Amino acid sequence: MAISGKTTVCGVIGDPIEHTLSPIIHNAAFESLKIDYIFLAFKVRAGEVENAMSGIRALNVHGLNVTMPHKNAVVKYLDQIDPTAKTIASVNTILNKDGRLLGFNTDGVGALNALEQNGVKPRGKKVLLLGAGGAAKAIAYTLSQEADHLVILNRTTKQASDLADLLKQKFNKKINAGVLSPTVIKDNLVDANVLINATSVGMKPNANQTPIEPEWLKPDLAVMDIVYNPIETKLAKDAKALGATVVSGVEMLIYQGAASFEIWTACKAPVEVMRKAALNHLLKV
C-alpha cells in the first residue's frame, strides 16, 4: 500500500484502542479495491472528544469509527446525525463531508445483516436481547422494526426500561424490558426464536463464561453472540452442540464495518476480504 499526499485518511477513536480490528479489516478492504485510503487507530481519552472532533476537521480526516467510551460523547460535536443515531444518541461512524461531520450508527444494520446473511430472519419473531448499552441500543432500534416481540434484559433494569419505552413510543411495537437474571432469561427463552448476547460475558480472557445455562437452549433457537474474541464463545459452542443456528460475533463486526466502509467510500464493501482478514488475525491471537 503506497501512501502519498493524496491518500485519504480514515480511522477509529476509542480508549482502550489497542485491541481494535478495524484497521485490519478496513485496510484489507482498501487494498483489495485498490483505492487510495488508509485506516489508523487513535487513542482518545475521556474529556478529549471535543478536541478530537476539532482535529478531524483541521486535519481533514475523511471518516471515523467511534468505539467505547465515546459513542455518546461525540454526538453533540457533530453537524448532523442520522435517525438511528439520533434516537439512541449513539454514533459509531462519522463522515467528514467538506468540513461538516455527519454521524451514523451501523451497529444495528450490521447485526441485522449478520443474522439475515446467515439464514436468520427476525421478522415476525420473538427476539431476546441481553444488554442495553453500547451496540445493544442500535441492535434494539433496528430489530424492534423487524421482530414481532422484542425483550431487552439488562443488569441495570432502568436502562433496559428506558430503551424499551423509547422504542415503543417510536415504533408502537411489543417491546418489554427486565432484569438480566437467570430466572428472567430462562423464562423468556421458552418461546424465544432469536437470542442475541450483546453483553461482554464470554469475552477473552473470560472465554469460559456464558450468560446462558446450556440446558436452557433449544435446537430451534437462533443464537448470535456479538463477542468476537474468542471467535467461538462458550455460548456459541453450547448452542452449536444442540444443533441451534449460531451466528458468530465476527459476522456483526464485518457487516457493521462494511456499512461504515460504504458510507466513506461509496463503494460496495468486499465482505469476504474483510471476513478473511479478521479471522486470520483472530486465529493468530
ABEGO torsion letter per residue (X at the ends): XBBBAABBBBBBBEOBAAABAAAAAAAAAAAAAGBBBBBBBBBBBBGAAAAAAAAAAAAGBABBBBBOAAAAAAAAABABBBAAAAAAGBBABBBBBGGBBBBBBAAAAAAAAAAAAAGBBABGBBBBBBEABEAAAAAAAAAAAABABBBBBBABAAAAAAAAAAAAAAAGBBBBBBBBBAAAAAAAAAABABBBBABABGBOAAAABBABBAAABBAABBBBBABAOBABBAAAAAAAAAGBBBBBAAAAAAAAAAAAAAAAAGBBBBAAAAAAAAAAAAAAX
